[in-house]
Amino acid sequence: MTPSFENNIEIRDLAFSYEADRPVLANTNIVLHKNKKYAIVGQSGCGKSTLVRLLCGNYPLYDGSILYDGTELKALDIDKLQSMISVIHQNIYMFDDSIQQNIELCNTFSQEEMEGALKASGVLQFLDKMPHGIKSQVGENGANLSGGQRQRIAVARALIRKKPILILDEGTSSVDRQTAYDIESRLLDMNNLTLITITHHLNEDLLGRYDQIIYMENGTIAEAGRFEELLQRRAKFFEFYSLKK
């Protein structure tokens, strides 16, 4: 069945294990609405990355439900589902080719689409410093670029495809804080994008701009709400944030 994402993704009583006797997720419930922004936080090993991999259809053997606009993920065409989602990881692979080719990946886009992606991702900020602009060679796996430049190209690669869902899976953890802030801030400014960010950068300004903070603990969602609301509760997220900031 062809997937749709016009309203929401609903997760009901989701449970998952890589090994039979070692549950990774249990009793996980959340609703993600179209064009909203979500930050998933928690200690390492709490299930954050596993949750987004399940949302992407990577692991079909789970209990509970993952519903795209009310239709169970297991009934959907997974290739079409994954064509709706862009994922940016911490480690970005770059081909030994030009900046342009690393964004287009053998596809063809209009000049307007390219300019929009370059601007939104921040690639435009450093293009004039490159020897041949967008035609500059990135080197083997991006050896001619800084970590921040590679991440911005990865964001442009995602944005130019105009997919409705973007997952930033620790996607800015390997760059300096200012670059990470700028990349995340640009994505938060985009109206027609559902953003799911797994992050360990607990920046107060950025967290306050998310529609919902999802705090995970021991394989389940322990708390969810707006940043200010969670701080006022002075419960699990407050304890985590107080220790980490």
C-alpha positions in Angstrom: 0.0 0.0 0.0 1.2 3.5 -0.8 2.0 5.4 2.4 0.6 8.9 3.1 1.7 11.5 5.6 -0.9 14.2 5.6 -1.8 14.2 9.4 0.4 12.2 11.8 2.4 9.2 12.7 1.0 7.4 15.7 3.0 4.9 17.8 0.9 2.6 20.0 2.3 0.2 22.6 5.5 -0.2 20.6 7.9 -2.9 21.8 11.0 -4.2 20.1 14.0 -6.4 20.9 17.2 -7.2 18.9 17.4 -10.4 21.0 14.5 -12.2 22.5 15.5 -11.7 26.1 16.8 -8.1 25.8 14.0 -5.6 25.1 15.1 -2.3 23.7 11.7 -0.6 23.5 8.6 -1.3 25.6 5.2 0.4 26.0 6.2 3.3 23.7 3.4 5.7 22.8 3.6 9.0 21.0 1.9 11.0 18.2 4.0 13.0 15.7 2.1 15.6 13.7 3.0 16.8 10.2 5.3 19.8 10.0 6.0 19.8 13.8 9.4 19.7 15.3 10.5 17.0 17.8 13.7 16.5 19.8 14.4 13.1 21.2 16.8 13.1 24.2 18.0 10.7 26.8 21.0 8.7 27.9 22.9 6.6 25.5 21.3 3.2 25.0 17.8 4.4 26.0 16.3 3.5 22.5 16.4 6.8 20.7 18.0 5.6 17.4 16.0 2.3 17.5 12.8 4.3 17.7 13.6 6.3 14.5 14.8 3.2 12.7 11.5 1.6 13.4 9.7 4.7 12.1 11.7 4.3 8.9 10.6 0.7 8.5 14.0 -0.8 9.0 12.9 -3.4 11.5 9.6 -5.1 10.7 9.5 -7.5 13.7 8.0 -5.3 16.4 5.0 -5.5 18.6 2.4 -2.8 18.8 1.6 -0.4 16.0 3.2 2.3 13.9 0.5 4.1 12.0 1.0 6.5 9.1 -2.2 8.5 8.7 -4.0 5.6 10.5 -2.4 2.8 8.3 -0.1 0.2 9.9 3.5 0.5 8.7 3.6 -3.3 8.0 0.9 -2.9 5.3 2.8 -0.1 3.5 5.3 -0.2 0.6 8.5 0.2 2.5 10.5 1.5 -0.4 7.9 4.3 -0.9 7.8 5.0 2.8 11.6 5.4 2.9 11.4 7.7 -0.1 9.4 10.1 2.1 12.2 10.3 4.8 15.6 11.8 4.8 18.1 10.7 7.5 21.2 12.6 8.4 23.7 10.6 10.5 26.8 11.7 12.4 29.0 10.2 9.8 28.3 11.4 6.3 29.7 9.7 3.2 31.0 11.9 0.5 31.8 10.8 -3.0 35.1 11.9 -4.5 33.4 14.3 -6.8 32.2 17.9 -6.8 30.0 19.6 -4.2 27.2 19.7 -6.7 27.4 16.0 -7.5 27.4 15.2 -3.8 24.2 17.1 -3.4 22.4 15.9 -6.5 23.6 12.3 -6.3 23.1 11.6 -10.1 19.7 13.3 -10.1 18.8 16.5 -11.9 17.4 19.6 -10.1 16.6 23.0 -11.4 18.8 26.0 -10.6 16.0 27.3 -8.3 15.9 24.1 -6.4 19.7 24.0 -6.0 19.8 27.6 -4.9 17.1 27.0 -2.3 18.9 24.0 -0.9 22.2 25.8 -0.8 20.7 28.8 1.1 18.6 26.8 3.5 21.5 24.4 4.4 24.1 27.2 4.8 26.3 25.8 2.1 26.1 29.2 0.4 28.1 30.6 3.4 31.3 28.9 2.3 30.9 28.4 -1.5 32.7 31.6 -2.4 35.7 30.4 -0.4 36.0 27.2 -2.4 38.4 27.3 -5.4 35.7 26.4 -8.0 32.5 27.2 -6.1 29.9 24.4 -6.4 32.2 22.6 -8.9 34.9 22.2 -6.3 36.1 18.7 -5.6 35.4 17.5 -2.1 38.2 14.8 -2.1 38.0 11.2 -0.9 35.1 11.1 1.6 35.1 14.9 1.8 38.8 15.2 2.8 38.9 18.7 1.3 36.1 19.9 3.6 35.7 20.6 7.3 33.2 18.6 9.3 30.8 21.5 9.3 31.0 21.8 5.6 30.3 18.1 5.1 27.3 18.3 7.4 25.9 21.3 5.5 26.2 19.5 2.2 24.4 16.5 3.8 21.6 18.9 4.8 21.4 20.3 1.3 21.4 16.8 -0.1 18.3 16.1 2.1 16.5 19.4 1.6 16.7 19.5 -2.2 14.6 16.3 -2.4 11.8 18.0 -0.5 10.9 14.9 1.5 8.3 15.6 4.2 10.2 14.0 7.1 13.8 14.8 8.1 15.5 12.8 10.8 18.7 14.3 12.3 20.2 11.3 14.1 23.0 12.9 16.1 23.7 14.6 12.8 25.5 17.6 14.3 27.3 15.8 17.1 30.7 15.8 15.3 30.8 19.5 14.5 31.5 22.5 16.7 28.6 23.9 18.7 28.2 27.1 16.7 27.9 25.1 13.4 25.5 22.6 15.1 23.4 25.5 16.4 23.2 27.1 12.9 22.3 23.9 11.1 19.6 22.9 13.6 18.3 26.5 13.8 17.9 26.6 10.0 15.9 23.3 10.0 13.6 24.6 12.8 12.8 27.6 10.7 11.4 25.5 7.9 7.6 25.4 7.8 6.9 22.5 5.5 9.1 20.0 7.2 8.5 17.4 10.0 11.8 17.4 11.9 12.8 14.7 14.3 16.1 15.4 16.0 18.1 13.0 18.2 20.5 15.2 20.0 22.8 15.4 23.0 23.3 19.2 22.5 21.0 20.5 25.2 20.9 24.1 24.0 18.2 26.0 25.9 17.5 28.3 23.0 17.0 25.4 20.5 15.1 23.1 22.8 12.7 26.0 23.5 11.8 26.1 19.8 10.7 22.5 19.4 7.0 21.7 19.5 7.8 18.7 21.7 10.7 17.3 23.7 10.5 13.5 23.9 12.6 12.2 26.8 13.4 8.5 26.7 14.6 6.4 29.6 15.1 2.6 29.7 13.5 1.9 26.4 10.3 3.9 26.8 9.1 7.5 26.6 9.3 8.8 30.2 8.1 12.3 29.5 7.0 14.5 26.6 6.1 18.1 26.3 7.4 21.6 25.5 10.7 22.5 27.0 9.4 25.1 29.5 6.6 22.7 30.5 9.0 19.9 31.2 11.3 22.1 33.3 8.3 23.3 35.4 7.3 19.7 36.1 10.7 19.2 37.8 10.5 15.4 37.0 12.6 13.0 34.9 13.5 15.4 32.1 14.4 18.1 34.6 16.8 15.8 36.4 18.4 14.7 33.1 18.7 18.3 31.8 20.1 19.6 35.1 22.9 17.0 35.1 23.7 17.5 31.4 23.6 21.2 30.8 
